[in-house]
């Protein structure tokens, strides 16, 4: 079973600047967003958790946090289709951090600073320490920036 849930977003800023090539205004919006992916996993092979997260064209995302895991422990990470060789891997979060996933407890998140320009697809994965079936949950938080003509 695969479940994906999108968290509500919070706008963190807005700015307008002059477009030098056209002489008109460009408005940029900046806000945070997060996504949760869940899947039942029963293998020690690298396994994508849930569906891809699509970065729309015209947006730039900065991945800032990843938290999650599986009852068996192991590693977790993310991939970006535009950067095929990326090897973003972290230890899976502790049971306490998994319990705090909804509360997003301070200190339970892996700090990341990866920039992705859309269109692109993000994926999250686990590599478990044992092949026992269990639910893998991963939460990824991003800063989204968009610009457009006004």
C-alpha positions in Angstrom: 0.0 0.0 0.0 1.3 3.4 -0.9 0.0 6.6 0.6 1.1 10.2 -0.1 0.0 13.2 1.8 0.8 16.9 1.1 1.1 19.1 4.1 -0.3 22.7 4.1 2.2 25.4 3.2 3.1 28.6 4.8 4.2 31.6 2.8 7.4 33.1 4.2 8.0 36.0 1.8 7.3 37.9 -1.3 9.4 40.3 -3.3 9.2 42.4 -6.5 12.2 43.3 -8.6 12.6 45.1 -11.9 13.3 42.8 -14.9 16.2 44.5 -16.6 15.6 43.0 -20.0 11.9 44.1 -20.2 11.7 47.0 -17.7 8.7 45.5 -15.9 8.2 43.9 -12.5 8.8 40.3 -11.6 7.1 39.1 -8.4 8.7 36.2 -6.5 6.8 34.3 -3.9 8.7 32.2 -1.3 7.0 29.6 1.0 7.7 26.4 2.8 6.0 23.1 1.9 6.3 19.5 3.0 5.4 16.1 1.7 4.9 12.7 3.4 5.4 9.4 1.7 4.4 6.0 3.2 4.8 2.5 1.9 5.0 -1.1 3.2 8.6 -2.3 2.7 9.9 -5.9 3.3 13.4 -5.9 1.7 16.9 -4.8 2.3 17.2 -3.4 -1.2 16.9 0.3 -2.0 13.1 0.9 -2.2 11.3 4.1 -3.3 8.7 5.1 -0.7 5.6 6.5 -2.4 5.3 8.4 -5.6 7.6 11.0 -7.1 7.2 14.6 -5.8 7.1 16.9 -8.9 8.9 20.2 -8.9 6.9 22.4 -11.4 8.7 24.3 -14.1 9.3 27.9 -13.1 9.9 27.0 -9.5 13.1 26.5 -7.6 13.0 24.3 -4.4 15.5 24.1 -1.7 15.3 20.8 0.2 15.9 21.7 3.9 14.8 18.7 6.0 14.3 14.9 5.8 13.0 12.8 8.6 11.6 9.2 8.6 12.4 5.6 8.7 11.2 2.0 9.0 10.9 -0.2 12.1 14.0 -2.2 11.0 16.2 0.8 10.8 18.9 1.3 8.1 19.4 4.3 5.8 17.1 6.7 4.0 17.6 9.3 1.3 16.3 11.2 -1.6 16.9 11.3 -5.4 16.5 13.9 -8.1 15.9 12.8 -11.7 17.9 15.8 -13.0 20.9 14.7 -10.9 21.1 10.9 -11.5 24.3 10.4 -9.6 23.2 12.1 -6.3 23.8 9.9 -3.3 21.9 11.6 -0.5 21.8 9.1 2.3 21.2 9.4 6.0 20.7 7.1 9.0 17.0 6.4 9.5 15.4 8.4 12.3 15.0 6.9 15.7 11.7 5.5 17.0 11.2 8.6 19.0 11.7 10.8 16.0 9.2 8.7 14.0 6.7 9.2 16.8 7.4 13.0 16.6 7.1 13.0 12.8 3.7 14.8 12.9 4.9 17.2 15.6 8.2 17.8 13.7 10.1 17.8 16.9 13.2 20.0 16.9 16.4 18.0 16.5 14.8 15.0 14.8 15.3 16.3 11.3 18.3 15.9 9.0 19.4 19.4 7.8 19.8 19.6 4.1 20.5 22.4 1.6 20.0 21.0 -1.9 18.6 23.3 -4.7 16.4 21.8 -7.4 15.1 23.8 -10.4 11.9 22.6 -12.0 10.7 20.7 -13.9 12.1 17.9 -11.9 11.0 14.9 -9.9 12.1 14.1 -6.3 11.9 10.7 -4.8 12.5 9.3 -1.3 13.8 5.9 -0.4 14.9 3.5 2.4 17.4 0.7 2.6 16.4 -1.4 5.6 18.7 -3.3 7.9 16.4 -6.4 7.8 13.9 -7.8 5.4 11.0 -7.7 7.9 7.8 -6.1 6.6 6.9 -2.8 8.1 5.7 0.7 7.3 8.3 3.2 6.0 7.4 6.9 6.5 9.4 9.7 5.2 8.7 13.5 5.4 10.6 16.0 3.3 10.4 19.8 3.8 11.3 22.3 1.1 11.4 26.1 0.5 9.6 26.8 -2.8 10.4 29.9 -4.8 8.5 31.0 -7.9 8.7 34.0 -10.1 6.5 35.3 -12.8 5.5 38.4 -14.8 3.1 40.7 -13.1 
